[in-house]
Amino acid sequence: MSRSAPRAGRYRRPFPPIGRYALRVAALAAALGLWQLLTGLDVDLWLRFSQFPTVTDVAHAFADRLLGADYWTDLTDSLTRILTGFLLAAVVGVAVGVLVARSRLAEDLLGPLLEVVRPIPAIALVPVAILLFPSNEQGIVFITFTAAFFPILVSTRHAVRALTPVWEEAVLTMGGGQWRILGSVVLPGALPGIFGGLSVGLGVSWICVISAEMISGQYGVGYRTWQDYTIVNYPGVFVGMVTIGVLGWLTSTAVELLGRRLTRWLPRTSYVPGARPAAPRAPVPARQAPTAAHTDQPSDTEEARDEHLV
Amino acid sequence: MSTSSDTKPDLRTVDNAPSPVRGTRLTLHAATLGRPDASVLEGVDLDITPGEILTVVGRSGCGKSTLLRTLAGLLPPLAGKISQDGQSLAGPTAERALVFQEDALLPWRTLRANVELPLAIRGLSRPNRRTQAEAWLARVGLAEQARQLPHRVSGGQRQRAQLARALAGAPHAVLMDEPFGALDAQTRAGMQDLLVEVLHGTGATVVFVTHDVDEALFLGDRVALLGAGRLISVREVPRPRERAAHDNPARIALRREVLTSLGS
């Protein structure tokens, strides 16, 4: 978002709101502080924190892990699995979603099958994966794929069906064919909805890849976390959980940022709750409330969006 | 016409040729129009001559839009025959451009990219379509806004961009479905002016649907009246036509100058 120099004047953003970052860091620190306090003092009210590892225990365990080779193998294994499954699901999910939304034949052929398979939790497909695939690795990717596939499919289907018909008619009366409509209207127009599906799909993918690794993996963050649990290494379990949390957050942020980048054209509301004035600006008393039909100049208020905060 | 020769894009017609008409004849013969479950217009006989501006008036729901969408080829006739220059219509083509009342610009494309779309479909090279799109936007007074997204310009500017996009495809007929219906009176008058100015010289046949009788009489060579599920009559607008005053090259030149110096 910071590389907006060529569009200066349209997407110019004056200052990163440092105050808001500080607030976010402070909230996180407060949560960790509370954790440390409850576990350090061995608080045993109804909830029992005496058995719980402290933040420092977990931090030590984390530091030890980071020095070992296994941690990085686990990390790359899990990431490879989820990225493979998720990317496959993104491609196939969008393709099938568009097909089902645009073709009655495809809807009749695929619709019932998809609707029956959809409610089955992906993790319940572990037996299927074991039967079908020669290796565990492929089985885990399959489960990750299935997990992400349905949210992406459903969002794509809805987004394509909700497209404004005049866009398509406009392209038809310019002499455009079906491929032109697909490339110039359907895909770009459905993109906001597709990204909704991608975000949800990625979340479900993480749940499933970790669960699948716990059940049948060799290496992987989920596998390691379960191993630590079976040998009663609780700080290790928390290291695994924190790792999953951070990886999930990073990947969903990546999807979110890509989505915003590709759908910058979306009109956004000018109203930003609690926003501060965007920049030192000359007072413009007369033009404070432009009506929609007369805003010949782009309104500056849109700059106040907080795209950089995820 | 000569005033715009330097900026005017390829229009398939030589600018100072005696008869720049490249319009097309659209004929409806005993046509029933509508959707299969509900016909809207029955027994329509209408001959739209090359290069004329035919305005169509009628109340809401009388089938004006249906007539236009049928002429565009988006809706097949339920009965009868519809032809262009003697040949039956077979679906939508770039020869008959449609201008919609609502926002039909693709919101993720800048105005220029929207105008480039029909040129891209025609297979023009990127630099070529860029120059042509910019020339068209300049003609409708949007040179400054070429790189804006549709939602960042006013409703009137969006309709001007739509007009530019329709004309950029060099259609033989321009079908306009209440294009100024959502605009306020002042913007609307400016748009009517602009339409007369821009269409002047393209020679395209125009079918212009409106519910505003004054607009119909101002713009049209002939006015078709629709009502009660049929075409009531087609009336010639008496000469001299009011819009002829707006068609005057000297006036057009002055208007352009005023617009330029106002920077709009």
Boltz contact constraints between the chains, C-beta under 6 A:
constraints:
  - contact:
      token1: [A, 166]
      token2: [B, 100]
      max_distance: 6.0
  - contact:
      token1: [A, 166]
      token2: [B, 104]
      max_distance: 6.0
  - contact:
      token1: [A, 167]
      token2: [B, 106]
      max_distance: 6.0
  - contact:
      token1: [A, 169]
      token2: [B, 74]
      max_distance: 6.0
  - contact:
      token1: [A, 170]
      token2: [B, 104]
      max_distance: 6.0
  - contact:
      token1: [A, 172]
      token2: [B, 92]
      max_distance: 6.0
  - contact:
      token1: [A, 173]
      token2: [B, 72]
      max_distance: 6.0
  - contact:
      token1: [A, 173]
      token2: [B, 92]
      max_distance: 6.0
  - contact:
      token1: [A, 173]
      token2: [B, 97]
      max_distance: 6.0
  - contact:
      token1: [A, 173]
      token2: [B, 98]
      max_distance: 6.0
  - contact:
      token1: [A, 174]
      token2: [B, 94]
      max_distance: 6.0
  - contact:
      token1: [A, 174]
      token2: [B, 118]
      max_distance: 6.0
  - contact:
      token1: [A, 174]
      token2: [B, 121]
      max_distance: 6.0
  - contact:
      token1: [A, 174]
      token2: [B, 169]
      max_distance: 6.0
  - contact:
      token1: [A, 175]
      token2: [B, 93]
      max_distance: 6.0
  - contact:
      token1: [A, 175]
      token2: [B, 94]
      max_distance: 6.0
  - contact:
      token1: [A, 175]
      token2: [B, 121]
      max_distance: 6.0
  - contact:
      token1: [A, 176]
      token2: [B, 121]
      max_distance: 6.0
  - contact:
      token1: [A, 188]
      token2: [B, 108]
      max_distance: 6.0
  - contact:
      token1: [A, 265]
      token2: [B, 107]
      max_distance: 6.0
  - contact:
      token1: [A, 265]
      token2: [B, 108]
      max_distance: 6.0
  - contact:
      token1: [A, 265]
      token2: [B, 149]
      max_distance: 6.0
  - contact:
      token1: [A, 267]
      token2: [B, 151]
      max_distance: 6.0
  - contact:
      token1: [A, 293]
      token2: [B, 154]
      max_distance: 6.0
  - contact:
      token1: [A, 293]
      token2: [B, 155]
      max_distance: 6.0
  - contact:
      token1: [A, 294]
      token2: [B, 154]
      max_distance: 6.0
  - contact:
      token1: [A, 295]
      token2: [B, 154]
      max_distance: 6.0
  - contact:
      token1: [A, 296]
      token2: [B, 154]
      max_distance: 6.0
  - contact:
      token1: [A, 298]
      token2: [B, 152]
      max_distance: 6.0
